[in-house]
Amino acid sequence: MDGCRKNGEGIIKSFGTLAALFFFISISHADFLSVNIIEKEEPPPTVVYGASYAARIFAGGVDNFGGASIRYRAGKHLALGLKSEIDITHTGFLAGGFLHYLPSGELHKELAENFVHLGVDYIRIEEQSPLFSIGYGRDMLPWKKSPFGFRMIGRIEYAPAAHLFMRKSDGLFGLEMIKLSNVDFAIEIGVFVY
């Protein structure tokens, strides 16, 4: 044996090599360069105000409505609201309330949130009637912490009054035809702020 091994330098050298190996393995598995910042999750907005355009399709035509709404979030998954709309195409209006069930309850985290819509309204176009609606919608934020968002809803609406939705047209041989309906399909596009 040589003199280096007798003094214990060989053991120190192999210990140093082993320590260096452990050091490089720990660096390769360490995550000290990326800082994991836990972002505080913001709750969804409690009160939301909005303006919207709704197209109601019935009896082979479209009526245009403009309106405003307010929605109060009663819990993470439940919201209640009021709305009013004016019929731009004809003389008429709509006023009522709605309930939204929000399954995810995380608008700020996902920047979008789907909901189920249930509504009861009072509508007056040619005649007056209650109007019951069921639909599906989506709230969307353009970016994180945006002070406004966009809303889209598709609804099927039913009015018990048989002659509420009426459309006159020139039929065969120029005879005036009247199409009656008590069901319509509504597409609503809107903007909301909170």
Secondary structure by P-SEA (a helix, b strand, c coil): cccccccaaaaaaaaaaaaaaaaaaaaaaccccccccccccccccccccccbbbbbbcccbbbbbbbccccccccccccccccccccccccccccccbbbbbccccccccccccbbbbbcccccccbbbbbbbcccbbbbbcccccccbbbbbbbbbbbcccccbbbbbbcccccbbbbbbccbbbbbbbcccc
